[in-house]
Amino acid sequence: MPVQGSDGLWALIPLVGTASSMTGLTIGTPAPDGWKGWAAHHDTVRDFGDDPALKAEMERLQAELAEIEALGDPATCRICGGPDVTIEHAPSQASGNRGPLIGQKIDPVATRALGHVVWMKGEVIGGSVVETLCVRCNNNTGRRFNPAYLAFEKVCRPLARPEAARALCSVRVARRPLVAKQVLTWIVATSHPGFTARYPMLRTLLQKTGAQGPIAPLRLWCHLMANGGTTWYSGITPKVNALRREGHLMSSFASSPLGWILTIGNLEIEGAHDVSSWTELDKRAKPVTIQLPCQWRLRPQPDDFRSRQEILAEAAARAAANQ
């Protein structure tokens, strides 16, 4: 579901090097009728204004997101709240985030008119970057956490391939707390301001290497990515089950070979492994072998694990139904 937050929602597709990603840039004109989002199943937009229960749930989620944003300042560091933010690569350049990309921002007018998500393109030079962390937090998190993440990434890269899609893969992971903290750093850096003020345990975990503890009511999920050379990040976005009239806020950071989803509340992510407990471990905890699902991440929706064939088949079925 595309949602216009304070910074907006973008998808980035590479010219060389890395592939698609989402970063906080201006989305353009507001959605019609004052709404900040659309209820959507994959690419199909639904007008929820005539559904009182769904409308009420969307209003609740947007109010919850507004409360988070109100706690922060877009001009200050997303982690510590201090001034003087600096430009940071997300993910790190060591993870392959280099080269020009094509940015695609949502066209809200065309999206509403045509009933499916429409994107407008523009070139982005120098890799995917954000300007949301101060120099100190940027340097400290990169120095403390990124080496452990790069080591885990190296183990996962040969396992994350198209032939492994929908399968479980055995993966050896060391220094789990530091891996989780690097991911949480990128999620916080690419999400709305006020996130660490609303959930201060994130601030504590990211500012102190040895800090450990639960992140509830947040949950962190992980999976391998079957498609290589791809990066997506969503910021905080609502997910609504239109049948149950129930929604949750979530955020995602996915960069081949690993995909990560952070959920708020009791939302279960089918097809991903719950690694929330990693932040409760001592940084010297022994390495373990875990079973990670390998999923396609071809679309910006955080838990859209459809293959290209499934995407095309659903698009064809929608087209046939509309004839």
Secondary structure, 3 states (H helix, E strand, C coil): CCECCCCCCEEEEECCCCCCECCCCCCCCCCHHHCCECEEECCEEECCCCCHHHHHHHHHHHHHHHHHHHCCCCCCCCCCCCCCEEEEECCCHHHCCCCCEEEEEECHHHHHHHCECCEEEEEECCCCEEEEEEHHHHHHHHHHHHHHHHHHHHHHCCCCCHHHCCCEEEEEECCHHHHHHHHHHHHHHCCCCCHHHHCHHHHHHHHCCCCCCCCCCEEEEEEEECCCCCEEECCCEEEEECCCCEEEEEEEEEECCEEEEEEECCCCCCCCEECHHHHHCCCCCCCEEEEEEEECCCCCCCCCCCCHHHHHHHHHHHHHHHC
